[in-house]
């Protein structure tokens, strides 16, 4: 299972996160395209209090989003995911298991969080809208990428292959720029080859960010904040001056003469 984690999870927090998923319900929704599974996972996260473990890609375009949480939350999330996948016309199957047997957690990729980055790394593209254009054939995807980059102020984050000739270009940018770029990419993909699916996610959640691939060129190490200090004049010791006691100072009274 290919799970990408862009956040700076420490060696202490990652085991705690894995342990917190034990004894939780299991939910799976499968689709026939990568943009559809990302959009489905986004809706599942936003509809209930579940955790996105990641995606399982088994070839021929089949992708499965895996979530864990309380049984009520998982049922609600899977229901929302199924409705979303049906709207895309990409639903394959879904499953909810209230109490998965411990042996499943040991063998199957349903309780694992794989770290994509080392400690302290993050992506400059985080917190931006996501656009996905999936084509059947690599030339069509490359042409779509070129068209999207030329049509709007977006950045190509990475691309994903899920078998059956399906390739997905992933772009990041503002919502307006991503929408314009995806539209341009759609037309170019159809001109060159076959367009399979598209998706625009305006406000991705952090857990969705952690599961999306990001090219290494966009990964950076967090740097400490340096406060600029520019002192031109040399600081010297100033002699303290003793102030007089105000209570002992004479009070001057101004005499005013009123004339009638």
N, C-alpha and C positions, 0 to 999 in steps of 0.2 A: 504494500500500500504506500502510495506516494503522498505524504503529508508534509506541507511546507509551513514552517513556523518562523515568522519574521520578527516577532517580539523578542525582547531580551529576557528570556526565561532563565533563571539561575538554576544551579544544580540543586538548590534546596526547593524552589518552587515547583519544578517539573515533577519530582516524585510525589509531592503533595497533591498536584493536579491529577495525576494518574490514580492515586489512592482515592481521591474524592469521587471518581467515576465508578468505583466498585459498589456493588449492591444497588445499582441504579437500573432503570428500565432501558431497553435498547430499541431504537427506531431506525429503520432503513427505508429509503425511497430511491428507486432506480429509474434512470432515464436513458435516452439514446443519443445524448449529445452533452458536451462539456458546458456550453453556455446554459443549457437547461438545468443541469445539476447545480451550477453556481447560483442561478436565480432561485431554484427550489430551496437550496440550503439557506439562502438569505431570508426567504419567507419563513422557513422553519425557525430560525433564530429570533426573528422579530415577532413571531406569533406566540411563543411560549418560553418558559425559563429552562431551556435545554443547552447543552454544550455540544458544539460541533467537533467530533473527533477527527473527521477528515473525509476523504473520498477513496473509494476502491474502484479501480479501472481494470476490467477483465478482458478488454479487447472488443472488437466489432462495434465500438461506439458505446458500449454499456458502461455507465458510471453510476455509482451508488453513494449517496450522502449518508453518513452515519452520525447519529446524535444519541446522547445519553442524558438522563435526568429522571425526575419523578415520573411515575406511571401516567398521571393525569397530564403533565406537561408534554411527555413524549407522544401520547395519543393525539393531543391537540396539534403538536408540531407536525406529526406525520400526516394528519388530515389536511392541514394547510399546505404541506408539501405536495401531496397528491393532487389537490385542486390546482396548484400552480403548474405542476408538470402536465396535467391534462389540458390546461389552457395553451401550453406550448405544443400540444400534440406529441409529447415525447415520453409519456409515462410508460414504464415497463411493469413494475411491480412495487409493492410496499410490504412492510412487516413491522409488527410491534411485539416485543417479548418483555413481559412484565418482570420476570426474575430469571435472567440468563444464568445458566449453570456456570460455575467458576471455570470449568474446563474450556468453555468458549472464550473467556477472557485471556486465557493462557495461549491458545492456539490461533484464534482468529484476530484480524486487525480491527477490533471493535472497542478497544480500550487503551490504545497506544497514542502517544503524542511524540512525534519525531521532530527533533530540532533541526531546522534548516540552517540556522546561523549560530555563530558562537555568542558568548555573553557580550552584551553591550552593543550589538549591532542593530541597525534599523534601516528602513527603506525611506528614501527621500520622496517616494511616490505615495506613501501612506496618507490616509484621510482624504484621498481624492476619489472622484467618481470612477467607476470601472466600466469599460466597454469591451465586449467579447464578440468576435466575428469568427464563425466556424465555417470552413470550406471542406469540400472533398477534393483533396489534391493539394500538394505543397505549392505549386506555382500560383494557384488562385489565392492562397493565403498571403504569399509574398506580395503579389500585386495589390491585394486589399490593404496590407500594411503600408505600402508606399502611398497609396491613395489617401489613407487616413492621416498619415503624417503631413502630407501636403495640403490637406483640406482644412485642418484646424490645429490649434496649439495643444497637441497631445503628445504623450511619450509612449513608446512601445515598451511595456514592462517585461513581457516574456511571451512564449507561446507553448501550447500544450498539444500532445499527440495522444489519441485514445484508440487507435486502431481503425481498421476499415477505411484507411485513407483520410480520416478526419483530422484536421489541424485547426487549432483555435488561436487566434491572435488576441492578446490581452493588452489593452491600452489604458492609460490613466490621464486624468486632467479634470478640468471643471465640468460641471454637468452639461452646460451648453456646448462646449467644445467637443466633449465625448459624443454627444448626440449627433452633431454635424459630421464628425469623423466616421462614426459607425454607418451613417447613411451613405457616405461616399465609398466606404469599404464594401458595402453591400452591392452597389452598382458595379464596382470594379470586379468583385468576385464572380458575379453573374456573367460579366462580359468575358472573363477568362475561362471559367470552369463552372463549378457547381457550388452554390451557397447552401449551407445546411441549416445554420441557426445563428441568431444574434441575440445579444442581451446588453442592457444598460442598467447599472445599479448606481443610483445617485449617491446614497449615503451608506457605504458598507460598514458593518459592525467590526469590532476588533477581532472577534473570533473568525469571521470570514476572511479578514486580512491575513490571518495566520495560516490559512490553508491554500492561499493562492501563490502560484510560482512567481518569483521575481528574479530577473537576471542579476548576476553578481555585480554588474556595473552600477546598479542602483543601490547596492548595499554599502553602508558606511559604518564606521565605528563612532560611537558617541564620544564627543569631545567635551571636556569641562568648559564651563562658561568662564571666560577671562574678562575681568572687569578692567577696562582701560584706565590707566593712571598716568596722567601727564602733568607733572609738577615742574614748572619752569623756575620758580623762585625757591631759593634755599630757605628752609624753615629754620629759624634761629630761636633761641630761648628769649622770651620777653620778660623783662623785670616786672614784677607785680607792684602796683601802685596802691598805697594805703589810702582809702577814702576817709574823709573827715566824718565825725559823728554829727549827723544832721540835727540831733536833739540839742546840741550845744551851739549851733549857729544862731546869730542874732536875726530876729525877724524884722524886716523893714516894713513899716506901715506908711502907706502913701496917704498924705493928708489931702482931702478934697474940700474946697471952699464953695459953698452954694450961695449964689447972689440972688436977691429978690428984686 
